C-alpha cells in the first residue's frame, strides 16, 4: 500500500475507534478519478475493519470506473450491500460464473472427474 492509502486507512480506523455506537460509515467516492489494485486492497481492508466494528460501509457517489473495478474483480456484492429489491441507483452487477473444464477447455460433466473417452458400444 502507498503512503496515501495507509494514511487514509489510519484516519478512518481512528474515526471508527473514536465514534462508539457508529452503525454506518458513508464514504463519498465522487472525487475518485480511478482505482488500482492498491486502492481496491485498501477498500477491502477498510471493509474488514468496519465489519469487525459492526459498522456498515457505504460507498456513495461511486464513479463508473469504481463500479467497473468492483464488478470485474467480483467485489461489488462484497463491498456494496444491497437490501431486498434495492438497486442503489445502479444496474445490478453481472454475476461472474465459471464452469469446470478439462485441460483442453472442454466442459466437464462432473467436476473433479476427468471425462472418459466414448467408445462405440459393441453390443448393438
TAMOFEN-V515378 format. One record per residue. N is the residue number from 1. RES is the residue in one small letter. SS is DSSP state (hx for helix, st for strand, lp for the rest). Layout:
# TAMOFEN-V515378
((N/RES/SS) (N/RES/SS))
This chain:
# TAMOFEN-V515378
((1/x/lp) (2/x/lp) (3/x/hx) (4/x/hx) (5/x/hx) (6/x/hx) (7/x/hx) (8/x/hx) (9/x/hx) (10/x/hx) (11/x/hx) (12/x/hx) (13/x/hx) (14/x/hx) (15/x/hx) (16/x/hx) (17/x/hx) (18/x/hx) (19/x/lp) (20/x/lp) (21/x/lp) (22/x/lp) (23/x/lp) (24/x/st) (25/x/st) (26/x/st) (27/x/st) (28/x/st) (29/x/lp) (30/x/lp) (31/x/lp) (32/x/lp) (33/x/lp) (34/x/lp) (35/x/lp) (36/x/lp) (37/x/hx) (38/x/hx) (39/x/hx) (40/x/hx) (41/x/hx) (42/x/hx) (43/x/hx) (44/x/hx) (45/x/hx) (46/x/hx) (47/x/hx) (48/x/hx) (49/x/hx) (50/x/hx) (51/x/hx) (52/x/hx) (53/x/lp) (54/x/lp) (55/x/lp) (56/x/st) (57/x/st) (58/x/st) (59/x/st) (60/x/st) (61/x/lp) (62/x/lp) (63/x/lp) (64/x/hx) (65/x/hx) (66/x/hx) (67/x/hx) (68/x/hx) (69/x/hx) (70/x/hx) (71/x/hx) (72/x/hx) (73/x/hx) (74/x/lp) (75/x/lp) (76/x/hx) (77/x/hx) (78/x/hx) (79/x/hx) (80/x/lp) (81/x/lp) (82/x/lp) (83/x/lp) (84/x/lp) (85/x/lp) (86/x/lp) (87/x/lp) (88/x/lp) (89/x/lp) (90/x/lp) (91/x/lp) (92/x/lp) (93/x/lp) (94/x/lp) (95/x/lp) (96/x/lp) (97/x/lp) (98/x/lp) (99/x/lp) (100/x/lp) (101/x/st) (102/x/lp) (103/x/lp) (104/x/lp) (105/x/lp) (106/x/lp) (107/x/st) (108/x/lp) (109/x/lp) (110/x/lp) (111/x/lp) (112/x/lp) (113/x/lp) (114/x/lp) (115/x/lp) (116/x/lp) (117/x/lp) (118/x/lp) (119/x/lp) (120/x/lp) (121/x/lp) (122/x/lp) (123/x/lp) (124/x/lp))
